[in-house]
Amino acid sequence: MFISMPSAAGGEWGGVTGIKRLLGARAFRLLEELEYRRIIQLAKSFIKRKGSVVAFQKNAWNALHSEDDHMYKIERAKSGKLQGTLKGTKITLLGVPPTRLTGPCREVLRKLL
């Protein structure tokens, strides 16, 4: 989980957008930086040679991908072609459709993993 703060599944205050709205843009950028550091630390500690990190959201992909990787495009995620490297590591980063798109998300995960 990239943003480790719980939120409603939908509605005006739901999801990542709701958290950003609640905190404000400046605080949200700080939260993203702290969450990025947390993910990198966990990945370096737990992911071994053939492991991967999976990003289920656009903001997670944008915060975690290396500079040379593709920018987030939902079409790339849906086709299983949103692949790169976790920033600052050699760990594979996979971008998949958001979990709210259950069918496409499941199919891409099956294909990639």
N, C-alpha and C positions, 0 to 999 in steps of 0.2 A: 504494500500500500504506500503510495507516494505521499499523499497528504494524510497524515495520521490523525486528523481531527474528524470525528464523525459528522455526517450531514444527512439531511433527508434525501430520499431517493429522487424526489421531483418537487415541482412547485417553485415558488418565488425564491425560497431560501435553500433549494436543493443542490446537491452536488458541489463540485469545485467552484462553480460560479457563485453559489450561495455563501460559501466560506469567504471567497474574495470580497463579496459585497458586505459581509458582516465585519471583516477585519479592515477593509480599505486596501487600496492598491499597494501602498508603501509597506504596510505590515505583511501583506500577502507575499510580496517579493522577498522579504526577510524570511518568512516561513518556508518558502520554496528553497532558499539557499540552505537553511538548516536541514530541511528534509533531504535535499541532495546529498549533503555531507553524511547524514545518517545512512542513506541507501548505499553510498560508496563504501562506508566502513563495514556495513553488514555484508555486502557483496564480497569484499576482499577477505572477510573472515570466514564465510561459509561456502562460497561458490568455488568449486574445484575446476579442473582442467576442461571438462566437457559441459559445465553448467552454463546457464543463461539467465538473464533478467528479462522479464516480460513487462512491457508498458501497455496498460489497458486504456490510457487516456492521453489526449493530445498534450496536456501540460506536463505529464510525466515524461513522455517522449522528448518534448522540447527541452526539458531541464536536464535530462540524462544522456542524450546522444552526443557523440563526438562531433567535432567541428566538420569533419569531412563527410558525415552521413547526410542522407536525404532529410529534407524538412518534412514535417508531418503532413500527410495527405491521406484522408480517409480512404480514398481509392487504393492507395498503396497498402494500407493496413488490411483492407478487405481482401486483397489479392495475395496477402502473405509476402509482399515484397518490401515491407518496411523493416529492414534489417540493418544493424550497424554494430557499434561498439560503445560500451558504457564509458562515458567521459573519464579520461585519466587512467583507464585500465585496458586490458586486452580481453575483457569479458564480453561475450556476445549480448547484444541488446536486440530484442524482438518487439516490434510494434504491432499490436493486434487491434481489431475493432473494440470499442467500448463494450463492457459487459451488458449494457442495456440492449445491445444488438446480439442477443443470445445465440441465435443460429449462426450468423457470420463469425462471431467470436469463437464459437466451438469448432467450426470447420477449419478456420485458420490455425487454431491451436493444434488440432489433429494433424494438419498438414506439416506444421513446423516442428512439432515435438514427436 
